[in-house]
Amino acid sequence: MASNLEGSKQLGLDVYQILREARASDKRERRDGVRYAFFRPVRIHIGGHRFSGFSREISETSIGLLHNADLTPGEVEVAIATEQGYSVHIRTQIVWCQPCGEGSYISGGEFVGMTRIGE
């Protein structure tokens, strides 16, 4: 029984450490706008190449992405699927991109303008 209690205590300490890191990361955030959790499939178009990914969060002016391509800062087109069955294509300036393990990357982009609405 004591072993289980010690395991629970260690788990609590480990979770607390992760929460501390999350709070510290949130305080370093530079954006002032309200962000909304927004996990949805996206397509990222760069020139003639297309990559699949997911949105992580969204605001009125920007989007956070998760994908398997190392994106160089610059303009891309992000196609976001809607619940109504069509996609919204938005020109987006990738501001930063960093690896997050096992061939995955997270990035942040600022919206530049609409390109089209379509499939």
N, C-alpha and C positions, 0 to 999 in steps of 0.2 A: 504494500500500500504506500509506503514511504517513497518508493521508486516512482510511482505514478505521480505523486505530489511534486517530486523534484522535476519530473519531466514537464508537468504543467507549468511550474514556475519558470523553467528555462524557456518554454514556448512563449510565455507571457513576456519575458525579457526580450526575446528575439522579435516578437511582433512590435513591442514598444520601440525597439531600435529602428525598425523599418518605418514606423509612423514618424519618428523624429526626423529621419532622412526625407520623408515626403513633405513634412512641414518646412524643413530648411530649403528644399527645392522650390516649394511654392513661394517662399519669401524672396528667392532670387529671381522670380519671374519678372520680366520687364514690361509686360503688357498691362495696360490699364483697363482695357475693355472687359466686359463680362463674357466668360467662356462657358460653353455648354458641352457636356459629355455628348459625343456624337459618333458612335461606332457604326460605320456603314462601309460597304465595299466601294472603292473608287478605282478609276483608271487614270493613270498619269501618262500623258502624251508629251514626248520630247522629240521634236523633229519627226522622223518616220518610225520611231520606236514607241511601244506602248508597254507599260508596266502595270501590274495589278497591285493593289494595296488596300488599306483601310484608313478611314478618317478616325481620329482619336477624339478630337474636340473641334468646336467651331465657334466663331464670333462673327460679328457683323463685318469685320475687316480681315479676318485671317482664319487659317485652318492648321491643325496639327495632323500629321500623317504617319502611318506605319507602313513600311514597304520593304522589298528585298533588293532594291537598287540603290547604290550610292549616288545620290543626286548632287550635282554641282550647283551652287547658288546661281540662280538665273531664272528666266521665265519658262514655265511649263503650262500645259493645259490640264486641268483636273476635271474629270467627268464624275459627277456625283449622282448616283441613282436616287430617284424620288420614290415615295410610296405609291404614287400614281402611275408608275410604270415607264416613265421617261427619265432621261438624264439631263442635268444642267451642266454645261461645260463652261468653266471659269478660268480665264487667264490668271495665273498665280505666280508671284515672284517667290521662289524658294530662297529663304533668308539664311537658313542653317540646316545642316544634316549631320547626324552623328550615329555611329554604330550602336546597336543595343543588344548584340549577341547573336551567335549562330546565323550569320548572314542577313540579319534584319537591321533596318535603320529606322530612326524616327527623324522627322524634319518638321520645320515650321515654314509656312508660306503666307504672304500677304496678298489679298485679292487685288488684281489689277483691273479686270473688267470681264464682262460677259463675252463669250464667243458665239454660243448658240445653245439652243435647246433641241434635243433629239435623242436618238437611241444610244 
